[in-house]
């Protein structure tokens, strides 16, 4: 099948959406499918307000139309709700082409963290955006239930996976002998919606590490001089950072999944998090981490979780299964001809 995925999230961005879509495309190709990505790389872009590391395509309508017509897809998946996704949706609706979408980011909560915009307004816009999709792919049952409460009627579960051959307990570690143990680490975007101050303010023994870049990095480095900030790290180098941690602390209250949770677990690092969407679905009652409304108690409790239990739980998440489920949710149609 010839599949076109339209996404506003693409390299050089480094986040869970980019990793998920890139790995999905690899798996689909291994299964014999032809996959094309429509990304901001083919368009003039501008920096996203409040998040300049993200580039948004400028006036992409004509370019997206030409891309879809020239690629002649047999299935179209719109992965994001940015300028490219909006343009692709408009074209599909006008032409009567079926398409699917996915919900990766809790935009109502993210927008509300940055500006006084009522979440109801953002949810209404998202509901309209996804309403014409044959199916809206969401990562967990928790997110599906949340969206259904907000009027989304066409949701299906599309899980996530982790490369357990690369994210493994065996291998090099960036930690040094002079760093006080235990090491409590966070890996991911350094931005206000990740609620990092809830982690950094905790009174914990040992050391705190933050690995990742983002718009809040400079402010947090200034406010928490005792924390080790590694900055942005290439995704292929992350296992060495995970391995040095004794516990992975994930303070976010707004993630739909949290791919970094699986990466940490695959490296044998127990998770500490709030019992909210994402951690509740990935970790739950698996024994691979500790979820608690008291994040300090969760972090200290995670130190008691066997690293083997974390690794064993991560082994249940296969990218091959992720690709298979994705294929089952697509809405194939006769190839576009011009």
C-alpha angles and dihedrals in degrees: 000000000000107000128187119198116194113202138165088197111078141128135329081043111088114206142112094275093053092047093046095050094043093051091044091055090051092050093047091052090050087055090055101260126134110236128189126183124210105203140159089266089085096051143061107264144194130203115267111251110258089006110060094171087073115074120208123205115246118227094336099167099106093040093051091048092051091047093052093046094048095045093049095206125202090205131022124203120187105202102181141034096228129109094292093047092048091050093048092048092051092051094047093049093048093047095041092240114154117234142171129222137199134217112220105150133049093226096173090061093040093050092045090054090058104034140016093259114140111242090228090067094052092045090052091053092047092047089055093046093054098036095090095049118107087225136000110216114215127180103230145018089246092059091043091055091047093052092046088056087056093052103267107145106175105058127140132179118258109174129206133236144200134223099244091182092064100029099060137137091242118083144053123333127206094215120114128216092244095059111104114245143260099054117208109196139189122193122189146058115345100221138125095258090062090068092222095162088068087064100037094052093055118114101233135156121247121011141328122220128192117192118188144055133252146126095292096052099096093046094048092047088054095046097043108038093164092061119092109234113193095183123212113349128189110257092237090059096051098093090069089056095046092050093058092059126094092197134011112223116202111183098173118127096184110051120120092211119338108226089196088068090065092044092053093046091049088056089053096255116139117228130236116193147135116277094253137118109306101027092045090056099038100039105015112141093333095117091237094112146348126267117194138151084232100070093192091056090048092050094050091044092053089063087068095054113102112246088224090062091055092050093046092054093050090054089070092068111083124182089210089063090046091056093046093053091047091054091050092055097049122107104226121197139169110295116270114256126189 
